[in-house]
């Protein structure tokens, strides 16, 4: 539910932008941190076994990265997951999807902000991690407030987005999958990019990719090379063309 609601919020923010997103996130997380409890240790054999903490900065990076993305960007999650986690998948799919993803990133560079979604596996919701996110959003708010937009009526969108991201920490695998599915609805707003969504539908051939992410760790088999090459080559070619034009 929270993944779907977050997707709807992302779609709404494209229609109703305002310059206080980071500030609202910072204030909400600062207050929310007082309602978060540290994980309760398990008592076994007369010993308290404390849960292993994740990266305190993981949630902060995730929240910031997902602040200005578009809903359609999440259709690339299976590709990013398999490449960056090193999971094997068909070569033809690697070449097809990474090539189209490179073109998509050229048109919408903010799509790279979806990559930190893979950090959900390391998120540990503690008061410290929530306050770290508040601090990072607070720093970015100093830059954001210089924009000359004043659509104050839509501040609730940022509050809703912040709460959705916090709630997704409880069951990130299910909600991330829902977010990927719901992202296909962004065709209502992004019809001109239909060809990219059709390409990412080949991810259905990867089966229950979300379960592999949940129960396995990163492996090193070079899949990330396909993604890196697909992104770097167009950028280099574009730089060469720009230098020749000058």
N, C-alpha and C positions, 0 to 999 in steps of 0.2 A: 504493500500500500504506500509506504513512504517513498519507494522508488518511483512509482507512478505519479505521486503528488509532486515530487521534486521535478519530474519531467514536465508536468503541467506548469509549474512555477517558472522553469527555464523558458518555456514557450511564451508565457505571459510577459516576462521581462523584456523579450525582444520587441514587444508592442508598447510597453510602458516603462521605458528606462528612466532612471533617476540617479543623481550623483552621490547618493548616500548609502550605497550598498555595503561598502566596507565598514563604514561607521556604524551602521545598524548591526552588522554581524559582530563587530567588536563589543558593542554594548550588550547584545543578547548573550554572547558567550561569557562575558564577564559576570553577568548575573546567573547564567545557567550553571557555571562552575560550582556555585554554592549548593546546588541541588544534586550534584554528582557524588556518589560514594565510591571510595576505594574498594577494589575487589576484596571479598571476604576470604581469609586464608582457610585452607582445609586442615582439620585436626586429625592426624593419623599417627598411631603408635606413640602417643604422648608428645607429638611434635607438631608444630604449626608449619604447614607447607604453604608458602606464599606464592601466588600466581606470578608467572614470569611476565614482567612488564614489557610492552611493546615500545616502539619509538615514540617518545613524547611529542616529537615534532611532526609525526606522520599525519595526524589529523589536521594540524595547522596548514601543512602544504596542500593536503587534499582540499580543504575548504577554500583556500585562496585560489587554487587552480580551477575549481569548479564554479567560481563566481561569475565569470564572464564567458563561459562556453555556450555554444548553441546546442539545442536538443539533437540535431542531426549528427553532431560530432560523435555521439556515443554509439553510432552504428558500427564504428571501427573497433570497438572493444575486443571482440574475439581475435581479430588480427593482431592487435597490440599485445594481447595476453599471450598468444602462442609464440609470437616473435621474441618478446622481451623476457618471457619466462623460459624460453628455450624448448618448448614442447614441439615434437615433430608433427608436421601436417603436410599434405601433398604439395609437391614442388610447383605444380601448375597454379595452385591457389596462392602460394607465396608470391609468385611473379605477378599474377593477375591483380591481387588485392593491393600489394605494396605499390605497384605502378599507379593504380587509380588513387590510392591514398596520397601519393606524392603530388598528384595534380590537385587533389582536394585541399591539401595543406597550402599549396601555392595560392589557391583562391580564398582560403579561410585559415590563416596561420594560427588562429587561436585554437584550432583543433588539437594542436600539440599539448594543450593543457589537459586533455583527457588522459594522457599517459600516466600521471600520478594516481589515477584510479587504482592501479595495481598495488598501491600502498595500503589499501584497505586491509590486506592480510596482516599488516603490522600495527594497525590502529588499536590502541588500548585506551578506552574511555575512562580517564581519571580526571579529577579536578585540575591537575597540572596540565594535562594535554588540552583541555578545553580553554584554560586561561592562556596557554601558549598560542592557541588559535586566535583568541581575542587580541593578544598583543600584536600579532602579525597583521591582522586586519586593521588594527589601530594605526600602525605605521603606514599602511597603504592608503588609509583614509585621508592622510595629510595631503597626498597627491590628488586623490579623487575629488576632494572638496574644491579644487581650483577650477573645476568644470562649471560652466555657466548653464546649468539646468536646474529647474526647481519644481519637478513633478512630485510634490510632497504627498499627494493623495495615494501613491503607490508604495509607500514605505512598508506596508504589510507584506508585500511580495518578498522583500529581503528577510523579514522576520520569519516568514514561512519557509524560505529556502534554508536559512540557518538551522531551524528546528528539524527540517527534513534531513539535512546532512548529519546532524547529531543523532537522530533516531536510526539512521541507516547503519550506524556503528554496531548496533545489536545483531543484525543479520545482513551483513554487507553482501554476501554471495547471492542470496535470493533477490535483494533489492537492486543489485547491479544488473542482474539478468533482466529484471522487469524494466529497468531503465533502458537497456539496450532494445528491448521489444517495443517499448513505448516511443522510442526515438523515431521509429518508422512513421509515426503519426505526424512528424514534423514536415512531411511532404505538403501538408496544408499550407505551410509558410515558405517552403523551399522547393517548389515544383521544378525550378530550373536546374536543380541538382539531382533530378530523378535518377540519372544514369549511375551516380555513385552509390545510391541506395541499392539499386539492382545488383551492383557488383558485390556489395557486402552481404547480400542474401545468400551467397555461396557459403557463408559461415555456418549455415544450417547443416552443411555436410560434416561439420566438426563434432556433431553429436552433443553430448552433455558436457560441453566445454567448461561450464561453470563448476561442475563437480571436480574436474581435474584440477582446477585452480584452488579449490577448497582443500583438497586432501593431498596435494603434492607440492614439493618445493621447486625452486628454480633449478634447471639443469643447463648445462653448457654444451649446446650442439651447433651453435653458429647461426641459428635462425635470425638473430638480431642483425646479422650482416645484410640480409635481404632488405630489411626495413631501413637500415642506415644508408645503404647504397641508393635505394629508391628515393630517399629524401635529399641526399647530398648531391647526387648527379644533376637533377634539375636546377638546384640552387647554384651550382658551379657554372652550368651552362648559361643561366640567366645573368650571372655576374660577368661572364665573358662577353655576352652580347651588350651589356650596359657599358663595359669598358671600351668596346669597339665603337659604340655609338658616340662616345665622348671624343 
